[in-house]
Amino acid sequence: MTPSAAFPGTPTPGDGALPVPADGAPARPGPRRRDRRGRGLRGPLLPPGLPAARTRADRFDDLVLAVVERLEARWGEQLDGTEFAVEDVPPSDPAPWEDGTVPLGRCFPAESGQPARVVVYRRPVEARAFDDDDLADLVRDVVVEQVAHLLARSPEDIDPRYDGD
């Protein structure tokens, strides 16, 4: 019994419906080269140069970078080699000294060849901010607090504009 006799309407190998490789099994269709309506691939909705084309993560990274640049101008020698990073969410295992709250940032001192690191967690910080101005203030406070912890100083010593609210 042929496959088309068992299932009417099923193309058989060799009838032109599917390409037939040397072993006789029908080949799987490859990736599409165009979209299904034949109009070509879609382009970006906004050109990359427009401000609206930047994501929230990109804008958050810019806020952190601006604070770090300001702090490095003042504390450059003490922060030499320190890495600053942004992660979306903190890991699920809290540090032993952290209580049950979600951390906004962490600092990791230099140890065994690894440089010191300051990490800011984007999603918890964004969740606590009311608007863009509050977000900028909160990012500054989180970075200043982590740098202060790293350098064993008070946040007011690190940045005189720190208010701790």
Secondary structure, DSSP 8 states (H G I E B T S, - for coil): --HHHHSTT---TTSSSS---TTSS-------SS-TTSS-----SS-TTSGGGS-HHHHHHHHHHHHHHHHHHHHTTTTTT-EEEEESS--SS--TT--SS--SEEEE--BTTB--EEEEEHHHHHHH-SSHHHHHHHHHHHHHHHHHHHHTS-HHHH-TT----
